Amino acid sequence: MSTATNTGWDRFRDDVLAAMRTGEVEQLDRRKWTAEQIQREQRDRLQALLGHAAEHSPFHRRRLAGIDLAGVDPADLSAVPVMTKTQMMDALDDVFTDRRLSRRGVESALAATDGQPVPILDDYIALASGGCSGNRGVFVFDRAAMASFAAAIARAPVEAPLPPDRLSGRPRFAFVAAASAVHATGMFVALTSSEHAPAQFDAVPATLPLAGIVELLNTMQPRALRGYASMLARLSAEARAGRLQIKPSQVSSTSETLLPEIRSALSQAFGVPVFDVFACTEGLVGKTGPDTDVLVFNTDMCIVELVDADNRPVTPGVPSTKVLITNLYNLTQPLIRYELTDTFIRQPDAAEHGYLRARAQGRSDEVLHYDTADIHPITIRSVMVNTPHVSDYQIYQTRCGIDVFAVTTDEPQLDGLANRLRQALSDSGLGCPEVTVRPVERLDRHPVTGKLRRFIPLTTT
């Protein structure tokens, strides 16, 4: 990477950090915003977004034609068509509102990215997501949008008390996630590398062998530990075995579903509060308070719709098939009613604030569809949670059942696991299920993001 490229990123990073410092007090105040304050912010931002998209993005100009944009309200976006990742990627050049941007230029910058983002036209950086599921998306941010995204990630959880040293010192966090800044977790590490950042996030690549990760953490002795849920689960086992010897003040999961059994294992292993973070590159961020599974989302920055398969709103307490988000702060690559295949269950509103509260149940595209039954991942997870000798696993759907690749400490016990899985699948309606359990030493993670895709449907190529 050339010196000029590094200098370009340094300027971009410092501008973003300066904007975050300027808005830090406002971000703290926003934690207490009422529903009325959030709705007012949504209306103002939505009108600016729709007008800008219709004027500067050929993709959105076509989609918004004939719609009374002034009459579109955040509470009812049904007049606006839904936007999918496939549609966006097929017409990416037309989605951008800066007509100098092109997919070729963005992909070139991503291909050159390693530990630091590579600026595009000196004004933008790009991130990629979805590579581990095969349906990849790329997203471009200018300085203002990146400052908003980073502020949402850095903002203290709405339903957690502020630590007394929130605005003092520069705590050090270990981040067991992506090493490459192509991914949002790697970008956040690069962003906090400056001494002007309020905290320091040290990258611990999730793609390293487990022993190497343990050695790095023991050397770092981080104040807090953050990482993918699947990696934290393995680290909790290393801590219980005495090989991982760190004393973090908190543990935080991100980017993967934090299952109850993993939360419990982390709590027992480290004896500290466990938090969960939902953060997608599209701009939606949610955080739990300590030791709870209810996420509070940044609806001051994104409009969020919980819908069924036909994009109709679902009622509170009913699992959504999809989530539609409208990112109100990224004017470079407008995402308007953008489809995420996540399953959320809305929870009762809080008296103390007006933000959306929901539980996340993973992704709807993890459901295994057979000719005679649909098997939800919870069917398999409920068996795996009671299999303590399996420290990690990955499920591949087959024509009549599943193949299970299991990292295990007791290979002879796997025969019993296969029988229990057959029974669970049968009880869920799958006739004569075939289950094969294969012991492995480790599971292959995505080479860039370090993520582990837990369930692989048969239709995935």
Buried (B, 14 or more C-beta within 10 A) or exposed (E): EEEEBEEBBBEBBBBBBEBBEEBBEEBBEBBEBEBEBBBBBBBEBBBEBBEBBBEBBBBBEEBBEEBEBEEBEBEEBEEBBBBBBEBBBEBBBBBBBBEEBBBEBBBBBBEBBEBBBBBBEEBBBBBBBBBBBEBEBBBBBBBBBBBBBBBBBBBBBBBBEEEEEEEEEEBBBBBBBBBBBBBBBBBBBBBBBEEEBBEBBBBBBBBBEBEEBBBBBEEBEBBBBBBBBBBBBBBBBBBEEEBBEBEBEBBBBBBBBBBEBBBBBBBEBBEBBBBBBBBBBBBBBBBBBBBBBBBBBBBBBBBBBBBEEEBEBBEEEEBBBBBBBBBBBBBBBBBBBBBBBBBBBBBEEBEEBBBBBBBBBBBBBBBBEBEEBEBBBBBBBEBBBEBEBBBBBBBBBBEBBBBBBBBBEEEEBBEEBBEBBBEBBBEBEBEEBBBBBEBBEEBEBBEBBBBBBBBBBEEEE
